């Protein structure tokens, strides 16, 4: 359902949440090492911590996405969710930029700087459209 009074915010929440769920949250939750290989990470010998942190990240992402999907039909009533998306996207932009500056991540993570910055901008625009 799309809220006719704020269609951009509603569409943004549906589309961005769906894409993030499929590309990041579920793969991190259920197959963090496969996700890491797909994004060109070199895997450490001891993998238990890597799997644990990947699953934790996936679980947190899924939690945030539950609320973005709940907010999508009526974003004006769930302004806080869009504020959380803006903050999360800004922080993810910073985390990825820091990793790029330190040269500690594969190029695929560097590309995500633009992705997260775009999500932050779109979420900010959606928030301002309410």
Secondary structure as UniProt FT lines:
FT   HELIX           4..6
FT   HELIX           7..20
FT   HELIX           21..25
FT   HELIX           26..30
FT   HELIX           32..38
FT   TURN            39..40
FT   HELIX           48..72
FT   TURN            73..74
FT   HELIX           75..78
FT   HELIX           79..101
FT   TURN            102..103
FT   HELIX           107..128
//
